[in-house]
Amino acid sequence: ESDYSEDGEEASGSEDEEGSSGSDSGLDSDDESDDDDDDDDDSSSDGSSDESDYSEDSEEARERRIEEARDKRLARLAKAREAADKSVLRSPICCILGHVDVGKTKILDNIRRTNVQDGEAGGITQQIGATFVPADAIEKRTLPLRGGRPFDMKLPGLLVIDTPGHESFTNLRARGSGLCDVAVLIVDLMHGLEQQTIESINMLKMRKTPFIIALNKIDRLYQWKSVPDGPVRDAFKRQKDHVMKEFDDRSSQVFLQLNEQGLNVSLYWKNPDPRRYVNVVPTSAITGEGISDLLQLMVKLTQSMMQDRLTLLSETQCTVLEVKTMEGLGTTVDVVLVNGTLREGDRIVVCGLSGPIVTRIKSLKTPQVMKEMRVKGMLVEHKEVRAAMGVKIVAPGLESAVAGTSLYVVGPEDDEEELKDSVMEDMADIFSKVDKSGEGVCVQASTLGSLEALLSFLDSPDVNIAVSGINIGPVHKRDVLRANVMNEKGAKKFAVILAFDVPVSREAREMAQEYNVRIFTADIIYHLFDQFTAYMKQIKAQEQEAARLEAVFPCTLQIMPTCVFNKKDPLVVGVEVVEGIARVGTPLAVPTQGGIELGRIASLELNHKAVDSARAGQSVAMKIEPGNATEQSRMYGRHFDHNDQLVSLITRESINALKSHFADEMTKDDWRLVVKLKKVWGVQ
């Protein structure tokens, strides 16, 4: 944490010195100014008198004071680290990572004995959920493994965060693993490493997070005999030889793939050096075998190797995971308290959509022990909560709070302005990525994480969809009006709102119909992309249809003298396509006879079957429909014959239409022919 904020500080310092007007700093100052009014409303009266003092100060003095306050805060954090009692540990935060469908949520469900998985959309984890597993539950689960030996457990429990496995959640995953002290990477024994497994490994390496690999789905081995919740080594002793041979074959393949990723791995009971080799625990989320090994290993590794990191500090570190509206409570935020203590009545600073929010904690709620924050159920109320915990904070004015950002508690020695500044840093990065003046779709999502996921997906080279507006939270009438700007600009295809996992109000729907704005909603990011891609295809087809008469494909045709079926009105002849593409609707002319026009191709037949187009080298029968009286009078044998080539009549407009709507159907040779025909018809 402290490294991160120091970097942030240097960056912001250097920017101020250069007097840069970069998008980030510009954006920050806008937010500040919009926001002074908001703060007066949210914060209590003592805040507003401070505000007026600040406005009288010069900008430089304010920045200097913020710098000093930040230095002081970081110094206090360092001091708290030194003064902390090494014997008092907090719960480690453990992240569960892995590919889609490897059984992340199932393993958690097994630890908790619940069933979140079936309540998820499509069985894919869409939000980050946090679960607290207390020490006595861990002791109970690991009993058969210890065989009655006492378990020296210094930790109060484990806080487990389940992150979504889908690629588009890189950001949520990055955010989750940014919080976590230890990770469990789940690998499917049957499928080996997959796209996201590799991505997760790279992320863990980048953040230097210690992790354990769970080799899941051992119960899928042929003729596996299971004993629910048994230790994995006992389970192995029970199996027949051929089962163990299959396990050895499959696991050695997975180990090889892990070695390719630059990881030394070993089954945890054979591990020669846990600091150099990553522990692997074979598990089954369905039968619960190996789960006790996993829990015990996590506890042992964290309390023996990460004592410094897990020391409980007095300084509060807290991250917002989700913002939710709950019946009877209003808008609440789900946070992970990493360090320190939260108390009822604390004054907190949170990052908001239109600027920092300053408010007081009204009440603190946690789910019951061993339940997940996402699952609806009775919440337990607390006067104060110690780290590490998943907590729901109820406070006024949180409507525009942004998920995935830091939350600060204003202490007696803290400068509120400096905290407001720090809290808005994450947000500025994202909003600076969006070009508000250009053409593009509007994007809405439930959290900053899913918004970033959507934005990074739309920005990827395969998709490349421009975004002109972003928002977090439900779709209202004002969002529809913002999307309607695209209709006014004449970019109808971008008059679209992509809404991920957010409700759309009835008024907004009615208004969207009236203004012809499309709203796509989905609670799985995959589906949203599919819907939008289908829509873009449809729009492209419509545009092509409209431009079909205007766009003229280049072609030169040679008449076959033996295949003249009708000499005039309509001309029906057999031709060979010499170059380019002959398409129905192409206007033809004869450059060698003074450029006389014959009409448009009305139909083509290849081997007695009607076709829309013919490429170079094919011979087709062709009917040419005249468009006016002059063209009707053109006759084969009198005005032209088989020695004259028929050529498509191109213009500057037709070339532009080809470029904008049919570029993907044209080859390099076709473009060369266009250049040749430009000279023939004198097109500039």
HUZITA-V226585 format. One record per residue. RES is the residue in three letters. NEAR is the number of other ideal C-beta (glycine too) atoms within 12 Angstrom. Layout:
BEGIN
res->(RES;RES)
near->(NEAR;NEAR)
END
This chain:
BEGIN
res->(GLU;SER;ASP;TYR;SER;GLU;ASP;GLY;GLU;GLU;ALA;SER;GLY;SER;GLU;ASP;GLU;GLU;GLY;SER;SER;GLY;SER;ASP;SER;GLY;LEU;ASP;SER;ASP;ASP;GLU;SER;ASP;ASP;ASP;ASP;ASP;ASP;ASP;ASP;ASP;SER;SER;SER;ASP;GLY;SER;SER;ASP;GLU;SER;ASP;TYR;SER;GLU;ASP;SER;GLU;GLU;ALA;ARG;GLU;ARG;ARG;ILE;GLU;GLU;ALA;ARG;ASP;LYS;ARG;LEU;ALA;ARG;LEU;ALA;LYS;ALA;ARG;GLU;ALA;ALA;ASP;LYS;SER;VAL;LEU;ARG;SER;PRO;ILE;CYS;CYS;ILE;LEU;GLY;HIS;VAL;ASP;VAL;GLY;LYS;THR;LYS;ILE;LEU;ASP;ASN;ILE;ARG;ARG;THR;ASN;VAL;GLN;ASP;GLY;GLU;ALA;GLY;GLY;ILE;THR;GLN;GLN;ILE;GLY;ALA;THR;PHE;VAL;PRO;ALA;ASP;ALA;ILE;GLU;LYS;ARG;THR;LEU;PRO;LEU;ARG;GLY;GLY;ARG;PRO;PHE;ASP;MET;LYS;LEU;PRO;GLY;LEU;LEU;VAL;ILE;ASP;THR;PRO;GLY;HIS;GLU;SER;PHE;THR;ASN;LEU;ARG;ALA;ARG;GLY;SER;GLY;LEU;CYS;ASP;VAL;ALA;VAL;LEU;ILE;VAL;ASP;LEU;MET;HIS;GLY;LEU;GLU;GLN;GLN;THR;ILE;GLU;SER;ILE;ASN;MET;LEU;LYS;MET;ARG;LYS;THR;PRO;PHE;ILE;ILE;ALA;LEU;ASN;LYS;ILE;ASP;ARG;LEU;TYR;GLN;TRP;LYS;SER;VAL;PRO;ASP;GLY;PRO;VAL;ARG;ASP;ALA;PHE;LYS;ARG;GLN;LYS;ASP;HIS;VAL;MET;LYS;GLU;PHE;ASP;ASP;ARG;SER;SER;GLN;VAL;PHE;LEU;GLN;LEU;ASN;GLU;GLN;GLY;LEU;ASN;VAL;SER;LEU;TYR;TRP;LYS;ASN;PRO;ASP;PRO;ARG;ARG;TYR;VAL;ASN;VAL;VAL;PRO;THR;SER;ALA;ILE;THR;GLY;GLU;GLY;ILE;SER;ASP;LEU;LEU;GLN;LEU;MET;VAL;LYS;LEU;THR;GLN;SER;MET;MET;GLN;ASP;ARG;LEU;THR;LEU;LEU;SER;GLU;THR;GLN;CYS;THR;VAL;LEU;GLU;VAL;LYS;THR;MET;GLU;GLY;LEU;GLY;THR;THR;VAL;ASP;VAL;VAL;LEU;VAL;ASN;GLY;THR;LEU;ARG;GLU;GLY;ASP;ARG;ILE;VAL;VAL;CYS;GLY;LEU;SER;GLY;PRO;ILE;VAL;THR;ARG;ILE;LYS;SER;LEU;LYS;THR;PRO;GLN;VAL;MET;LYS;GLU;MET;ARG;VAL;LYS;GLY;MET;LEU;VAL;GLU;HIS;LYS;GLU;VAL;ARG;ALA;ALA;MET;GLY;VAL;LYS;ILE;VAL;ALA;PRO;GLY;LEU;GLU;SER;ALA;VAL;ALA;GLY;THR;SER;LEU;TYR;VAL;VAL;GLY;PRO;GLU;ASP;ASP;GLU;GLU;GLU;LEU;LYS;ASP;SER;VAL;MET;GLU;ASP;MET;ALA;ASP;ILE;PHE;SER;LYS;VAL;ASP;LYS;SER;GLY;GLU;GLY;VAL;CYS;VAL;GLN;ALA;SER;THR;LEU;GLY;SER;LEU;GLU;ALA;LEU;LEU;SER;PHE;LEU;ASP;SER;PRO;ASP;VAL;ASN;ILE;ALA;VAL;SER;GLY;ILE;ASN;ILE;GLY;PRO;VAL;HIS;LYS;ARG;ASP;VAL;LEU;ARG;ALA;ASN;VAL;MET;ASN;GLU;LYS;GLY;ALA;LYS;LYS;PHE;ALA;VAL;ILE;LEU;ALA;PHE;ASP;VAL;PRO;VAL;SER;ARG;GLU;ALA;ARG;GLU;MET;ALA;GLN;GLU;TYR;ASN;VAL;ARG;ILE;PHE;THR;ALA;ASP;ILE;ILE;TYR;HIS;LEU;PHE;ASP;GLN;PHE;THR;ALA;TYR;MET;LYS;GLN;ILE;LYS;ALA;GLN;GLU;GLN;GLU;ALA;ALA;ARG;LEU;GLU;ALA;VAL;PHE;PRO;CYS;THR;LEU;GLN;ILE;MET;PRO;THR;CYS;VAL;PHE;ASN;LYS;LYS;ASP;PRO;LEU;VAL;VAL;GLY;VAL;GLU;VAL;VAL;GLU;GLY;ILE;ALA;ARG;VAL;GLY;THR;PRO;LEU;ALA;VAL;PRO;THR;GLN;GLY;GLY;ILE;GLU;LEU;GLY;ARG;ILE;ALA;SER;LEU;GLU;LEU;ASN;HIS;LYS;ALA;VAL;ASP;SER;ALA;ARG;ALA;GLY;GLN;SER;VAL;ALA;MET;LYS;ILE;GLU;PRO;GLY;ASN;ALA;THR;GLU;GLN;SER;ARG;MET;TYR;GLY;ARG;HIS;PHE;ASP;HIS;ASN;ASP;GLN;LEU;VAL;SER;LEU;ILE;THR;ARG;GLU;SER;ILE;ASN;ALA;LEU;LYS;SER;HIS;PHE;ALA;ASP;GLU;MET;THR;LYS;ASP;ASP;TRP;ARG;LEU;VAL;VAL;LYS;LEU;LYS;LYS;VAL;TRP;GLY;VAL;GLN)
near->(29;23;15;21;29;21;15;30;28;18;21;29;22;16;24;25;15;12;13;17;14;19;20;26;29;18;28;36;26;22;32;31;19;19;34;27;16;28;36;21;23;34;31;21;13;17;30;21;16;25;29;15;16;27;19;12;17;11;19;13;16;26;29;20;23;33;28;21;28;33;22;21;36;28;19;25;31;20;17;25;25;16;16;25;16;18;12;20;32;39;43;47;46;48;45;51;48;50;34;34;27;40;40;48;42;37;44;46;32;37;41;39;22;27;18;36;28;13;22;30;24;21;23;33;44;39;40;50;38;45;43;41;45;28;26;17;28;39;26;23;36;35;21;27;34;22;13;10;12;10;24;15;30;25;42;29;37;48;50;49;49;47;49;45;41;40;28;37;45;33;35;46;47;31;37;44;39;36;41;43;44;43;41;52;51;47;46;37;37;27;25;29;33;26;20;32;38;25;30;45;35;24;32;35;20;15;26;18;33;33;40;46;46;48;51;47;34;44;34;27;31;18;17;29;22;27;22;21;30;32;33;41;24;21;34;30;15;19;28;16;13;14;25;24;17;22;35;22;19;29;34;21;22;37;30;16;26;30;18;17;25;14;30;20;35;25;31;31;22;17;22;14;11;24;14;13;23;37;39;39;44;47;49;40;40;23;29;34;40;52;46;38;39;47;48;35;40;45;40;30;33;40;33;22;21;29;22;18;29;38;29;34;34;24;33;42;34;41;47;45;47;43;43;33;23;21;9;11;22;22;32;35;49;44;48;47;45;39;39;34;29;40;24;23;19;33;31;45;44;51;43;40;32;30;36;44;43;42;38;29;39;25;29;35;34;37;31;21;28;33;33;40;38;32;29;17;20;12;27;20;21;23;17;22;37;29;39;46;45;48;46;42;50;33;38;25;36;39;27;32;44;46;45;43;40;42;44;43;39;34;26;10;19;31;29;37;38;35;36;41;40;37;40;41;34;35;41;34;27;36;34;23;25;29;18;21;11;17;25;32;44;44;46;41;47;37;39;42;44;47;46;38;42;47;40;28;32;36;22;16;9;11;23;14;32;26;38;32;36;36;37;40;37;32;39;27;24;21;38;37;24;33;44;31;29;30;23;17;17;11;21;26;28;34;34;45;48;48;43;47;39;35;20;31;22;16;18;33;24;15;25;32;16;15;26;18;36;33;40;34;30;30;24;26;46;25;24;38;29;17;25;35;23;16;26;27;15;18;24;21;17;16;21;24;17;16;26;25;21;26;34;41;46;43;44;36;43;29;35;22;16;12;22;23;20;21;22;24;23;25;39;26;38;31;41;29;37;27;31;39;38;46;37;28;32;43;37;45;36;34;25;18;21;12;21;26;31;44;32;31;41;27;26;35;26;23;13;10;12;17;23;22;28;34;29;26;17;26;26;37;32;43;27;43;26;26;23;15;11;15;26;19;18;33;23;32;18;13;25;32;22;23;14;29;28;45;40;45;35;38;23;18;18;31;32;19;27;34;20;19;26;31;21;12;23;27;19;11;20;35;24;18;32;38;19;24;35;23;15;22;26;13;21;10)
END
